[in-house]
Amino acid sequence: MKQIISLIVFFTFFMITEAYAQHDEKAGRMLEEMSQKYQSMPSYRANFSYRMVNKMEDIDEKFSGDIIVSGEKFRLKLTEQEIYNDGTTIWTYLVDANEVNVDEYIPDEGDITPSNIYNTYKKGYKYRFLEETVIGGKSVNVIELQPLKPDDPDMIFFRVLLNIDKEDKLIKSWEMQDRAGSVYTYTINGFDSNYKTDDSMFVFDSSKYPDVEVIDLR
């Protein structure tokens, strides 16, 4: 789940301490505008790229994916796995093994998921505006988030950077740093805010996968 959208900003996001002048109102306004923009969408679809770098472990991995989100439901497709979540059940299909694991969907409190990434900043994080810059020809506002309780073991990421498009208020990319020295970067390459969905999209259909092995973990 950490790798997953960690997302899938979208994507998801973020009480202030003395070091942050008790409240960064500018960052707060930007985050609220972003959050309202996403929540106004009944559903959306995004294509994204991912990169994880850990210099100490000499790791540099990349992949791309496609995600559809509708409320608490989402479908995530990557090269090696597909994840279907209808809000109560989660199916994780492993492509190479032709195997699907079925389990109850009970997200951990600290998880950053496709359905909460635009609200993460509201619980457990302090935030501040860093700068306005240009990324890919777009003017973006850069906002930094850090846990209110840095020593809380449930807070996997100690720093999150959000790049929010100044014009449309959507997240263009985000970066997360964990305590093990890994840096996770997600970049949105395509976004459809009017994507039409139906409930069947978020349920794994085993009939479409001949000879798939179903492992029920519930």
Beta strands, then each sheet from edge to edge (+ up, - down):
strand 1: 44-54
strand 2: 59-70
strand 3: 73-77
strand 4: 81-85
strand 5: 89-94
strand 6: 99-104
strand 7: 125-135
strand 8: 138-147
strand 9: 157-165
strand 10: 171-178
strand 11: 183-192
strand 12: 213-216
sheet 1: 7+ 8- 9+ 10- 11+ 1- 2+ 3- 4+ 5- 6+ 12+
end
